[in-house]
Amino acid sequence: MGPELMTGRVERLFTGTVWAEGPVWVPSSQAVRWSDIPNDRILEFYPATGMTREYATGVEFTNGRTLDSMAALCSAVTDSAGLSATAKGLSPLWSIPSGADG
């Protein structure tokens, strides 16, 4: 881990969520994306402008997220207890339902 990742400060990006988790930095949009789980939505914060917007709603209560090697957004889907990946929009690239064999 480089020194630039070892310094910084904690900053509140948004208020108004009930239970927020699963932040990930999305390089392609230069934004931080996270879930507001009980409100079934994904929020997105743009550091350059300080603005937060509702990125998506009705997202099956997704929570933890990361980017895969192709920069697709991978999220845990609480409602169906599976995993999914999306890129450049909300169309699924792949999905692994709960209890899948393999």
N, C-alpha and C positions, 0 to 999 in steps of 0.2 A: 504494500500500500504506500503510495507516494505521499510526501508531506502535504500536498495540496488537499488530500482527503482527510488529513489528520487535524486540520484546523477548521474553524467555523463557529457558528452559533446556532442555537435552536431558535426557530422563528415560526410563529403561528401564521399559517397561510390562509386559513378560512375559519369562520365560526358558523354554526347552524347545522352541523351534522349531529346525529344521535350517537353513532358508533362508526368511526372512520378507521380504516386500515388498508394495508396493501399498497403503499406508495411505490411508484417506479418512475424513474426519469426516462422520458421518451425523447431520444435525440432528434428524431425526424421533425417533431413539432416544438422542440425546445421547451417542454412542459413537464410538470409533475402530475401524474394521474393517480387517483386513489378512489376507494369505495366509501360510500355512505350506505352501509349495509341495510339497516331497517327501512331507509327511504328508497331502496332498490335502484341506486343510481351510481354513476361514475362521474367524478368531478375532475377538472383539469385546471391547473394553475400555471400561469405564464410569468416567470420572474421578470422578463424584460418590461412588462407593462404593469405587473402587480395585480392583474385581473384573474378571477376564477370564473369558470363557466361550467355548466352542466354538460358533460360530454355525451352521456347516454343515460336513458332510463329504461326500466323494465329489463334489467340485465341478469335476472335470476339470482340476485343477491351475491354477485361475485365478490371475492375478497382478495386474498393474496395474489400478487401478480409479479411477473418478471418478463424480460425479453429473451427470446430464444436466439440461436446463432444467426437466424435470418431477419432479426429485428421484429418478428411477429410478437404481439403482446399475448402472453400466456396468463390465464387466470384460473383460479379455483372457483368452481361454480357451486355455491352452497345449496341452492334449491334442488339440483339434480345430483349433488355430491360427486361431480366429475371434474375434468379439466378441459379447457378449450383454448384455442389460439385464434387471434384475429390480426389482420394487417390492413392498413390503409382503409379504415372503415370498420364496420361491424359484421361483415360477412365472415362466418367461421372458416378457417383453413382446415382445422381438424378438431376433433372432440373425442375424449375418452370418458365414457360413462362410468359411474360407480359400479364396481363388481366386474369390470371387463377382465377377461382372461388374456394375459399377455402384456 
